[in-house]
Amino acid sequence: MDSSKAVLIDLLRFLPLVEERLLGKDFDVSDTLQLTHLRQSVEMLESMAAKCESAISIEEASEIRKRIAVVRETVDVLSLRSSPAHSPSQYRDVMLLPGRGTAPEACDADYASCLNMTNEEFDALIEEWAEDRERPPTTIKVKKKGRMSSDVAEEQIRIDLVKLADTMKSKALWYRDLLVKDNEALSKYTVEQEKQLDTVTHAANEAAKLAKTARLSLRQSLFMIASLFFAVVFMMMVFIIT
């Protein structure tokens, strides 16, 4: 297993334990010693998060850093209101405080209880993390592997871009052919419309000529009828006079 992945697994196990400890009902927010232990755990979490950033994405790393930052801010705020005098129990650290000559009790030896872990589990976690930190060749391999994976990703992106360009080119040619065909059909339709308009115009001209001819014929007929009428009247008058 890669060093960064091993640290990531430990971090994902350790961070929820610290959060549960901070939100637990048995946690005394006024106890400076408990807050000191949590602050040390937060520092360890930050160091582990910095070691495993190469094994996760940027979004995941940002989410983990946000969770650790929330825990640190909470511990810092609680530390302003805490005091060693408010500690209800005895710890090994109490021996370092001035005016404290009390020997640690048997329960104080369970130093991993604040993280809901046994001492053996906590020691194994620390040893595994320390071993992972002392593996520079593995780190170099991880970097090479990450660099190789980066090259493969860049090559895949380049191939995808070439495929996308080919697809866009084929679609552009298809649209161009479609537009050319549409323009040809539109040109044919325009020519047909012009022919139809010419036919309609010619028919209208012929109809106008026929109407004009009909009007002339009507006038001539009326003139002939009137002429015949006057001729008949004139002949009757001549006949009567004679």
Secondary structure, 3 states (H helix, E strand, C coil): CCHHHHHHHHHHHHHHHHHHHHHCCCCCCCEHHHHHHHHHHHHHHHHHHHHCHHHCCHHHHHHHHHHHHHHHHHHHHHHCCCEHHHCCCCCHHHHHCCCCCCCCCHHHHCCCHHHCCCHHHHHHHHHHHHHHHCCHHHHHHHHHHHHHHHHHHHHHHHHHHHHHHHHHHHHHHHHHHHHHHHHHHHHHHHHHHHHHHHHHHHHHHHHHHHHHHHHHHHHHHHHHHHHHHHHHHHHHHHHHHC
